[in-house]
Amino acid sequence: MPEPTPRNHPNIPDNPAGRPVILLTRPRVASERFAGQLEARIGGSARIVVAPLAEIVPTHAPVPDPDAFDFVVFTSENGAAMLGGAPRRLPCYCVGARTAEAAQGLGYEPAHVARDVSALIRHLLAHPPTGQGLYARGVQVSHPLAEALAEEGIRITETMLYRQAPQNWSGALVAEITGADVIAPLFSPHIARRFRASLEVSGLRAAAVALSPSVAAALGPDFRGEIHTCAAPDAESMCTAVEGLLDAWGKLEQAGSPS
């Protein structure tokens, strides 16, 4: 199992007393990317540790030919990456700007970009595309998009091209952060459920910052810790929420303060 990756602000000791830990539990590539965004906002106020609870792996299912469809739906950039390039400028419907950028880079033409899956479903029901659609998705999804569309007569084929393979925290990681003030940004219901289970096994305590109400709900009503929800379901709002929590805890360094 890969060891957790610490990302430390220069000039700050590895784990000084009193410095909170930001525990990033998404798949490693996404966690590393968000770590860079967050580090630019909070500087050395906290120690950022990448400790994935899942990794993206292909299902090895047959990959459909996008050219056989009239439009494509992507709810994550992983779906776009696994489906691959479009032979023509096929219209696509996406969740999130990053997903749309990934799809556009592969030759698709974003027709609509929604902030979350629920908003995308509402848009597609209000403005139903014509023809046969393809939904390139993972095994674990938070909303039954295809079923919701099919009930209203929108023709769409699902293909499960990737899954989130479970990862576990090492004993070394648990020992390393036990006793620290831990903040965990959570980006999906699946990871939120994995996070809660991992806390129960490890005995760790943490405050959760959920990307959306559905992510917060996945932690359960009896979650033993603070739960904060982002104002909007995007990375910038997540950074703002984490920054605000550090400030509320009195742990946020002011710009230009001595390290």
C-alpha positions as protocol buffer text, in pm:
chain_id: "A"
residue {
  index: 1
  type: MET
  ca { x: 0 y: 0 z: 0 }
}
residue {
  index: 2
  type: PRO
  ca { x: 144 y: 342 z: -91 }
}
residue {
  index: 3
  type: GLU
  ca { x: 237 y: 553 z: 206 }
}
residue {
  index: 4
  type: PRO
  ca { x: 37 y: 871 z: 268 }
}
residue {
  index: 5
  type: THR
  ca { x: 186 y: 1175 z: 104 }
}
residue {
  index: 6
  type: PRO
  ca { x: 249 y: 1482 z: 320 }
}
residue {
  index: 7
  type: ARG
  ca { x: 254 y: 1818 z: 147 }
}
residue {
  index: 8
  type: ASN
  ca { x: 427 y: 2065 z: 374 }
}
residue {
  index: 9
  type: HIS
  ca { x: 461 y: 2437 z: 348 }
}
residue {
  index: 10
  type: PRO
  ca { x: 830 y: 2537 z: 335 }
}
residue {
  index: 11
  type: ASN
  ca { x: 988 y: 2668 z: 654 }
}
residue {
  index: 12
  type: ILE
  ca { x: 739 y: 2484 z: 876 }
}
residue {
  index: 13
  type: PRO
  ca { x: 842 y: 2172 z: 1069 }
}
residue {
  index: 14
  type: ASP
  ca { x: 682 y: 1848 z: 956 }
}
residue {
  index: 15
  type: ASN
  ca { x: 424 y: 1821 z: 1234 }
}
residue {
  index: 16
  type: PRO
  ca { x: 449 y: 2104 z: 1485 }
}
residue {
  index: 17
  type: ALA
  ca { x: 222 y: 2087 z: 1787 }
}
residue {
  index: 18
  type: GLY
  ca { x: -114 y: 2247 z: 1733 }
}
residue {
  index: 19
  type: ARG
  ca { x: -107 y: 2251 z: 1351 }
}
residue {
  index: 20
  type: PRO
  ca { x: -421 y: 2087 z: 1209 }
}
residue {
  index: 21
  type: VAL
  ca { x: -413 y: 1811 z: 950 }
}
residue {
  index: 22
  type: ILE
  ca { x: -611 y: 1834 z: 625 }
}
residue {
  index: 23
  type: LEU
  ca { x: -680 y: 1474 z: 526 }
}
residue {
  index: 24
  type: LEU
  ca { x: -749 y: 1426 z: 155 }
}
residue {
  index: 25
  type: THR
  ca { x: -922 y: 1097 z: 83 }
}
residue {
  index: 26
  type: ARG
  ca { x: -1013 y: 1118 z: -288 }
}
residue {
  index: 27
  type: PRO
  ca { x: -820 y: 914 z: -545 }
}
residue {
  index: 28
  type: ARG
  ca { x: -458 y: 1025 z: -550 }
}
residue {
  index: 29
  type: VAL
  ca { x: -454 y: 1228 z: -873 }
}
residue {
  index: 30
  type: ALA
  ca { x: -758 y: 1433 z: -770 }
}
residue {
  index: 31
  type: SER
  ca { x: -626 y: 1472 z: -414 }
}
residue {
  index: 32
  type: GLU
  ca { x: -286 y: 1595 z: -529 }
}
residue {
  index: 33
  type: ARG
  ca { x: -450 y: 1848 z: -759 }
}
residue {
  index: 34
  type: PHE
  ca { x: -677 y: 1979 z: -485 }
}
residue {
  index: 35
  type: ALA
  ca { x: -386 y: 1986 z: -240 }
}
residue {
  index: 36
  type: GLY
  ca { x: -211 y: 2235 z: -466 }
}
residue {
  index: 37
  type: GLN
  ca { x: -520 y: 2456 z: -482 }
}
residue {
  index: 38
  type: LEU
  ca { x: -572 y: 2444 z: -107 }
}
residue {
  index: 39
  type: GLU
  ca { x: -206 y: 2503 z: -23 }
}
residue {
  index: 40
  type: ALA
  ca { x: -216 y: 2823 z: -228 }
}
residue {
  index: 41
  type: ARG
  ca { x: -503 y: 2943 z: -7 }
}
residue {
  index: 42
  type: ILE
  ca { x: -399 y: 2838 z: 343 }
}
residue {
  index: 43
  type: GLY
  ca { x: -20 y: 2837 z: 320 }
}
residue {
  index: 44
  type: GLY
  ca { x: 130 y: 2669 z: 626 }
}
residue {
  index: 45
  type: SER
  ca { x: -181 y: 2689 z: 843 }
}
residue {
  index: 46
  type: ALA
  ca { x: -225 y: 2313 z: 825 }
}
residue {
  index: 47
  type: ARG
  ca { x: -42 y: 2002 z: 718 }
}
residue {
  index: 48
  type: ILE
  ca { x: -198 y: 1851 z: 407 }
}
residue {
  index: 49
  type: VAL
  ca { x: -187 y: 1471 z: 390 }
}
residue {
  index: 50
  type: VAL
  ca { x: -299 y: 1272 z: 86 }
}
residue {
  index: 51
  type: ALA
  ca { x: -441 y: 939 z: 204 }
}
residue {
  index: 52
  type: PRO
  ca { x: -682 y: 801 z: -60 }
}
residue {
  index: 53
  type: LEU
  ca { x: -969 y: 576 z: 42 }
}
residue {
  index: 54
  type: ALA
  ca { x: -1024 y: 475 z: -323 }
}
residue {
  index: 55
  type: GLU
  ca { x: -838 y: 467 z: -653 }
}
residue {
  index: 56
  type: ILE
  ca { x: -981 y: 479 z: -1003 }
}
residue {
  index: 57
  type: VAL
  ca { x: -933 y: 154 z: -1195 }
}
residue {
  index: 58
  type: PRO
  ca { x: -1082 y: 43 z: -1530 }
}
residue {
  index: 59
  type: THR
  ca { x: -1354 y: -220 z: -1537 }
}
residue {
  index: 60
  type: HIS
  ca { x: -1220 y: -353 z: -1869 }
}
residue {
  index: 61
  type: ALA
  ca { x: -1574 y: -349 z: -2004 }
}
residue {
  index: 62
  type: PRO
  ca { x: -1599 y: -312 z: -2383 }
}
residue {
  index: 63
  type: VAL
  ca { x: -1568 y: 56 z: -2474 }
}
residue {
  index: 64
  type: PRO
  ca { x: -1853 y: 166 z: -2701 }
}
residue {
  index: 65
  type: ASP
  ca { x: -1787 y: 361 z: -3018 }
}
residue {
  index: 66
  type: PRO
  ca { x: -1901 y: 717 z: -2941 }
}
residue {
  index: 67
  type: ASP
  ca { x: -1971 y: 768 z: -3311 }
}
residue {
  index: 68
  type: ALA
  ca { x: -2267 y: 531 z: -3278 }
}
residue {
  index: 69
  type: PHE
  ca { x: -2446 y: 781 z: -3051 }
}
residue {
  index: 70
  type: ASP
  ca { x: -2598 y: 1126 z: -3089 }
}
residue {
  index: 71
  type: PHE
  ca { x: -2482 y: 1270 z: -2756 }
}
residue {
  index: 72
  type: VAL
  ca { x: -2277 y: 1169 z: -2452 }
}
residue {
  index: 73
  type: VAL
  ca { x: -2320 y: 1233 z: -2079 }
}
residue {
  index: 74
  type: PHE
  ca { x: -2020 y: 1268 z: -1849 }
}
residue {
  index: 75
  type: THR
  ca { x: -2064 y: 1316 z: -1475 }
}
residue {
  index: 76
  type: SER
  ca { x: -1690 y: 1301 z: -1407 }
}
residue {
  index: 77
  type: GLU
  ca { x: -1368 y: 1354 z: -1595 }
}
residue {
  index: 78
  type: ASN
  ca { x: -1288 y: 986 z: -1534 }
}
residue {
  index: 79
  type: GLY
  ca { x: -1577 y: 888 z: -1760 }
}
residue {
  index: 80
  type: ALA
  ca { x: -1443 y: 1108 z: -2038 }
}
residue {
  index: 81
  type: ALA
  ca { x: -1090 y: 975 z: -1998 }
}
residue {
  index: 82
  type: MET
  ca { x: -1203 y: 612 z: -2002 }
}
residue {
  index: 83
  type: LEU
  ca { x: -1430 y: 657 z: -2306 }
}
residue {
  index: 84
  type: GLY
  ca { x: -1157 y: 830 z: -2504 }
}
residue {
  index: 85
  type: GLY
  ca { x: -1167 y: 1069 z: -2794 }
}
residue {
  index: 86
  type: ALA
  ca { x: -1463 y: 1155 z: -3011 }
}
residue {
  index: 87
  type: PRO
  ca { x: -1433 y: 1085 z: -3385 }
}
residue {
  index: 88
  type: ARG
  ca { x: -1648 y: 1394 z: -3447 }
}
residue {
  index: 89
  type: ARG
  ca { x: -1761 y: 1696 z: -3244 }
}
residue {
  index: 90
  type: LEU
  ca { x: -2021 y: 1495 z: -3055 }
}
residue {
  index: 91
  type: PRO
  ca { x: -2229 y: 1705 z: -2813 }
}
residue {
  index: 92
  type: CYS
  ca { x: -2181 y: 1619 z: -2448 }
}
residue {
  index: 93
  type: TYR
  ca { x: -2358 y: 1709 z: -2125 }
}
residue {
  index: 94
  type: CYS
  ca { x: -2127 y: 1742 z: -1826 }
}
residue {
  index: 95
  type: VAL
  ca { x: -2115 y: 1788 z: -1451 }
}
residue {
  index: 96
  type: GLY
  ca { x: -1853 y: 2045 z: -1358 }
}
residue {
  index: 97
  type: ALA
  ca { x: -1620 y: 2269 z: -1554 }
}
residue {
  index: 98
  type: ARG
  ca { x: -1326 y: 2032 z: -1514 }
}
residue {
  index: 99
  type: THR
  ca { x: -1524 y: 1747 z: -1667 }
}
residue {
  index: 100
  type: ALA
  ca { x: -1627 y: 1972 z: -1956 }
}
residue {
  index: 101
  type: GLU
  ca { x: -1266 y: 2078 z: -2012 }
}
residue {
  index: 102
  type: ALA
  ca { x: -1152 y: 1715 z: -2016 }
}
residue {
  index: 103
  type: ALA
  ca { x: -1427 y: 1621 z: -2263 }
}
residue {
  index: 104
  type: GLN
  ca { x: -1352 y: 1918 z: -2487 }
}
residue {
  index: 105
  type: GLY
  ca { x: -987 y: 1821 z: -2490 }
}
residue {
  index: 106
  type: LEU
  ca { x: -1090 y: 1479 z: -2621 }
}
residue {
  index: 107
  type: GLY
  ca { x: -1290 y: 1629 z: -2908 }
}
residue {
  index: 108
  type: TYR
  ca { x: -1640 y: 1651 z: -2760 }
}
residue {
  index: 109
  type: GLU
  ca { x: -1851 y: 1966 z: -2776 }
}
residue {
  index: 110
  type: PRO
  ca { x: -1997 y: 2064 z: -2436 }
}
residue {
  index: 111
  type: ALA
  ca { x: -2366 y: 2145 z: -2489 }
}
residue {
  index: 112
  type: HIS
  ca { x: -2438 y: 2211 z: -2122 }
}
residue {
  index: 113
  type: VAL
  ca { x: -2234 y: 2216 z: -1801 }
}
residue {
  index: 114
  type: ALA
  ca { x: -2425 y: 2165 z: -1475 }
}
residue {
  index: 115
  type: ARG
  ca { x: -2299 y: 2220 z: -1123 }
}
residue {
  index: 116
  type: ASP
  ca { x: -2409 y: 1874 z: -1003 }
}
residue {
  index: 117
  type: VAL
  ca { x: -2588 y: 1560 z: -1122 }
}
residue {
  index: 118
  type: SER
  ca { x: -2929 y: 1673 z: -998 }
}
residue {
  index: 119
  type: ALA
  ca { x: -2899 y: 1997 z: -1194 }
}
residue {
  index: 120
  type: LEU
  ca { x: -2792 y: 1805 z: -1505 }
}
residue {
  index: 121
  type: ILE
  ca { x: -3093 y: 1576 z: -1479 }
}
residue {
  index: 122
  type: ARG
  ca { x: -3323 y: 1878 z: -1446 }
}
residue {
  index: 123
  type: HIS
  ca { x: -3168 y: 2040 z: -1753 }
}
residue {
  index: 124
  type: LEU
  ca { x: -3195 y: 1727 z: -1966 }
}
residue {
  index: 125
  type: LEU
  ca { x: -3558 y: 1676 z: -1866 }
}
residue {
  index: 126
  type: ALA
  ca { x: -3638 y: 2039 z: -1948 }
}
residue {
  index: 127
  type: HIS
  ca { x: -3441 y: 2033 z: -2275 }
}
residue {
  index: 128
  type: PRO
  ca { x: -3439 y: 1670 z: -2389 }
}
residue {
  index: 129
  type: PRO
  ca { x: -3174 y: 1592 z: -2651 }
}
residue {
  index: 130
  type: THR
  ca { x: -3279 y: 1397 z: -2957 }
}
residue {
  index: 131
  type: GLY
  ca { x: -3145 y: 1062 z: -3066 }
}
residue {
  index: 132
  type: GLN
  ca { x: -2960 y: 795 z: -2868 }
}
residue {
  index: 133
  type: GLY
  ca { x: -2733 y: 899 z: -2582 }
}
residue {
  index: 134
  type: LEU
  ca { x: -2439 y: 732 z: -2410 }
}
residue {
  index: 135
  type: TYR
  ca { x: -2365 y: 773 z: -2038 }
}
residue {
  index: 136
  type: ALA
  ca { x: -2000 y: 690 z: -1965 }
}
residue {
  index: 137
  type: ARG
  ca { x: -1994 y: 632 z: -1590 }
}
residue {
  index: 138
  type: GLY
  ca { x: -1833 y: 455 z: -1300 }
}
residue {
  index: 139
  type: VAL
  ca { x: -1973 y: 158 z: -1112 }
}
residue {
  index: 140
  type: GLN
  ca { x: -2046 y: 378 z: -808 }
}
residue {
  index: 141
  type: VAL
  ca { x: -2271 y: 677 z: -881 }
}
residue {
  index: 142
  type: SER
  ca { x: -2460 y: 911 z: -651 }
}
residue {
  index: 143
  type: HIS
  ca { x: -2775 y: 955 z: -862 }
}
residue {
  index: 144
  type: PRO
  ca { x: -2965 y: 719 z: -1098 }
}
residue {
  index: 145
  type: LEU
  ca { x: -2930 y: 952 z: -1395 }
}
residue {
  index: 146
  type: ALA
  ca { x: -3005 y: 701 z: -1670 }
}
residue {
  index: 147
  type: GLU
  ca { x: -3319 y: 576 z: -1496 }
}
residue {
  index: 148
  type: ALA
  ca { x: -3447 y: 930 z: -1442 }
}
residue {
  index: 149
  type: LEU
  ca { x: -3399 y: 1013 z: -1810 }
}
residue {
  index: 150
  type: ALA
  ca { x: -3542 y: 685 z: -1938 }
}
residue {
  index: 151
  type: GLU
  ca { x: -3861 y: 738 z: -1736 }
}
residue {
  index: 152
  type: GLU
  ca { x: -3921 y: 1054 z: -1940 }
}
residue {
  index: 153
  type: GLY
  ca { x: -3847 y: 889 z: -2274 }
}
residue {
  index: 154
  type: ILE
  ca { x: -3488 y: 1007 z: -2322 }
}
residue {
  index: 155
  type: ARG
  ca { x: -3297 y: 720 z: -2482 }
}
residue {
  index: 156
  type: ILE
  ca { x: -2965 y: 658 z: -2314 }
}
residue {
  index: 157
  type: THR
  ca { x: -2726 y: 364 z: -2287 }
}
residue {
  index: 158
  type: GLU
  ca { x: -2504 y: 325 z: -1981 }
}
residue {
  index: 159
  type: THR
  ca { x: -2151 y: 191 z: -1991 }
}
residue {
  index: 160
  type: MET
  ca { x: -1955 y: 134 z: -1668 }
}
residue {
  index: 161
  type: LEU
  ca { x: -1594 y: 200 z: -1761 }
}
residue {
  index: 162
  type: TYR
  ca { x: -1428 y: 245 z: -1421 }
}
residue {
  index: 163
  type: ARG
  ca { x: -1474 y: 177 z: -1053 }
}
residue {
  index: 164
  type: GLN
  ca { x: -1337 y: 312 z: -727 }
}
residue {
  index: 165
  type: ALA
  ca { x: -1119 y: 39 z: -577 }
}
residue {
  index: 166
  type: PRO
  ca { x: -1116 y: 64 z: -194 }
}
residue {
  index: 167
  type: GLN
  ca { x: -794 y: 168 z: -22 }
}
residue {
  index: 168
  type: ASN
  ca { x: -723 y: 153 z: 351 }
}
residue {
  index: 169
  type: TRP
  ca { x: -524 y: 381 z: 580 }
}
residue {
  index: 170
  type: SER
  ca { x: -202 y: 236 z: 712 }
}
residue {
  index: 171
  type: GLY
  ca { x: -136 y: 198 z: 1083 }
}
residue {
  index: 172
  type: ALA
  ca { x: 149 y: 445 z: 1042 }
}
residue {
  index: 173
  type: LEU
  ca { x: -88 y: 712 z: 912 }
}
residue {
  index: 174
  type: VAL
  ca { x: -335 y: 660 z: 1194 }
}
residue {
  index: 175
  type: ALA
  ca { x: -58 y: 680 z: 1454 }
}
residue {
  index: 176
  type: GLU
  ca { x: 85 y: 989 z: 1287 }
}
residue {
  index: 177
  type: ILE
  ca { x: -232 y: 1197 z: 1303 }
}
residue {
  index: 178
  type: THR
  ca { x: -393 y: 1062 z: 1621 }
}
residue {
  index: 179
  type: GLY
  ca { x: -454 y: 1353 z: 1854 }
}
residue {
  index: 180
  type: ALA
  ca { x: -434 y: 1616 z: 1581 }
}
residue {
  index: 181
  type: ASP
  ca { x: -722 y: 1842 z: 1480 }
}
residue {
  index: 182
  type: VAL
  ca { x: -824 y: 1680 z: 1151 }
}
residue {
  index: 183
  type: ILE
  ca { x: -1032 y: 1833 z: 872 }
}
residue {
  index: 184
  type: ALA
  ca { x: -1148 y: 1606 z: 590 }
}
residue {
  index: 185
  type: PRO
  ca { x: -1279 y: 1761 z: 267 }
}
residue {
  index: 186
  type: LEU
  ca { x: -1525 y: 1509 z: 120 }
}
residue {
  index: 187
  type: PHE
  ca { x: -1623 y: 1527 z: -246 }
}
residue {
  index: 188
  type: SER
  ca { x: -1865 y: 1237 z: -300 }
}
residue {
  index: 189
  type: PRO
  ca { x: -2116 y: 1025 z: -108 }
}
residue {
  index: 190
  type: HIS
  ca { x: -1912 y: 712 z: -183 }
}
residue {
  index: 191
  type: ILE
  ca { x: -1595 y: 856 z: -28 }
}
residue {
  index: 192
  type: ALA
  ca { x: -1797 y: 999 z: 262 }
}
residue {
  index: 193
  type: ARG
  ca { x: -1925 y: 651 z: 347 }
}
residue {
  index: 194
  type: ARG
  ca { x: -1575 y: 506 z: 318 }
}
residue {
  index: 195
  type: PHE
  ca { x: -1445 y: 789 z: 538 }
}
residue {
  index: 196
  type: ARG
  ca { x: -1697 y: 725 z: 813 }
}
residue {
  index: 197
  type: ALA
  ca { x: -1620 y: 352 z: 813 }
}
residue {
  index: 198
  type: SER
  ca { x: -1247 y: 425 z: 828 }
}
residue {
  index: 199
  type: LEU
  ca { x: -1293 y: 657 z: 1125 }
}
residue {
  index: 200
  type: GLU
  ca { x: -1485 y: 387 z: 1309 }
}
residue {
  index: 201
  type: VAL
  ca { x: -1213 y: 128 z: 1243 }
}
residue {
  index: 202
  type: SER
  ca { x: -922 y: 358 z: 1328 }
}
residue {
  index: 203
  type: GLY
  ca { x: -1074 y: 545 z: 1621 }
}
residue {
  index: 204
  type: LEU
  ca { x: -978 y: 879 z: 1468 }
}
residue {
  index: 205
  type: ARG
  ca { x: -1196 y: 1187 z: 1508 }
}
residue {
  index: 206
  type: ALA
  ca { x: -1232 y: 1450 z: 1237 }
}
residue {
  index: 207
  type: ALA
  ca { x: -1439 y: 1742 z: 1118 }
}
residue {
  index: 208
  type: ALA
  ca { x: -1590 y: 1683 z: 775 }
}
residue {
  index: 209
  type: VAL
  ca { x: -1637 y: 1944 z: 504 }
}
residue {
  index: 210
  type: ALA
  ca { x: -1891 y: 1808 z: 255 }
}
residue {
  index: 211
  type: LEU
  ca { x: -1909 y: 1927 z: -105 }
}
residue {
  index: 212
  type: SER
  ca { x: -2289 y: 1912 z: -106 }
}
residue {
  index: 213
  type: PRO
  ca { x: -2586 y: 1818 z: 113 }
}
residue {
  index: 214
  type: SER
  ca { x: -2592 y: 1468 z: -41 }
}
residue {
  index: 215
  type: VAL
  ca { x: -2229 y: 1416 z: 61 }
}
residue {
  index: 216
  type: ALA
  ca { x: -2307 y: 1537 z: 413 }
}
residue {
  index: 217
  type: ALA
  ca { x: -2608 y: 1303 z: 433 }
}
residue {
  index: 218
  type: ALA
  ca { x: -2387 y: 1006 z: 342 }
}
residue {
  index: 219
  type: LEU
  ca { x: -2203 y: 1049 z: 673 }
}
residue {
  index: 220
  type: GLY
  ca { x: -2521 y: 957 z: 858 }
}
residue {
  index: 221
  type: PRO
  ca { x: -2721 y: 1140 z: 1126 }
}
residue {
  index: 222
  type: ASP
  ca { x: -2505 y: 1011 z: 1412 }
}
residue {
  index: 223
  type: PHE
  ca { x: -2165 y: 1108 z: 1269 }
}
residue {
  index: 224
  type: ARG
  ca { x: -1933 y: 1187 z: 1560 }
}
residue {
  index: 225
  type: GLY
  ca { x: -1782 y: 1515 z: 1451 }
}
residue {
  index: 226
  type: GLU
  ca { x: -1850 y: 1853 z: 1298 }
}
residue {
  index: 227
  type: ILE
  ca { x: -2006 y: 1854 z: 951 }
}
residue {
  index: 228
  type: HIS
  ca { x: -1980 y: 2164 z: 734 }
}
residue {
  index: 229
  type: THR
  ca { x: -2126 y: 2193 z: 383 }
}
residue {
  index: 230
  type: CYS
  ca { x: -1983 y: 2402 z: 99 }
}
residue {
  index: 231
  type: ALA
  ca { x: -2180 y: 2696 z: -36 }
}
residue {
  index: 232
  type: ALA
  ca { x: -2143 y: 2553 z: -389 }
}
residue {
  index: 233
  type: PRO
  ca { x: -2031 y: 2211 z: -517 }
}
residue {
  index: 234
  type: ASP
  ca { x: -1691 y: 2309 z: -656 }
}
residue {
  index: 235
  type: ALA
  ca { x: -1326 y: 2306 z: -553 }
}
residue {
  index: 236
  type: GLU
  ca { x: -1309 y: 2681 z: -495 }
}
residue {
  index: 237
  type: SER
  ca { x: -1597 y: 2666 z: -248 }
}
residue {
  index: 238
  type: MET
  ca { x: -1432 y: 2370 z: -77 }
}
residue {
  index: 239
  type: CYS
  ca { x: -1114 y: 2574 z: -32 }
}
residue {
  index: 240
  type: THR
  ca { x: -1320 y: 2860 z: 111 }
}
residue {
  index: 241
  type: ALA
  ca { x: -1501 y: 2628 z: 353 }
}
residue {
  index: 242
  type: VAL
  ca { x: -1177 y: 2471 z: 479 }
}
residue {
  index: 243
  type: GLU
  ca { x: -1017 y: 2812 z: 511 }
}
residue {
  index: 244
  type: GLY
  ca { x: -1320 y: 2936 z: 707 }
}
residue {
  index: 245
  type: LEU
  ca { x: -1306 y: 2639 z: 944 }
}
residue {
  index: 246
  type: LEU
  ca { x: -937 y: 2694 z: 1012 }
}
residue {
  index: 247
  type: ASP
  ca { x: -1015 y: 3059 z: 1081 }
}
residue {
  index: 248
  type: ALA
  ca { x: -1297 y: 2964 z: 1319 }
}
residue {
  index: 249
  type: TRP
  ca { x: -1056 y: 2735 z: 1502 }
}
residue {
  index: 250
  type: GLY
  ca { x: -804 y: 3017 z: 1528 }
}
residue {
  index: 251
  type: LYS
  ca { x: -554 y: 2821 z: 1318 }
}
residue {
  index: 252
  type: LEU
  ca { x: -545 y: 3028 z: 999 }
}
residue {
  index: 253
  type: GLU
  ca { x: -216 y: 3208 z: 938 }
}
residue {
  index: 254
  type: GLN
  ca { x: -250 y: 3558 z: 803 }
}
residue {
  index: 255
  type: ALA
  ca { x: -67 y: 3638 z: 481 }
}
residue {
  index: 256
  type: GLY
  ca { x: 280 y: 3767 z: 557 }
}
residue {
  index: 257
  type: SER
  ca { x: 284 y: 3630 z: 912 }
}
residue {
  index: 258
  type: PRO
  ca { x: 612 y: 3475 z: 1023 }
}
residue {
  index: 259
  type: SER
  ca { x: 647 y: 3101 z: 968 }
}
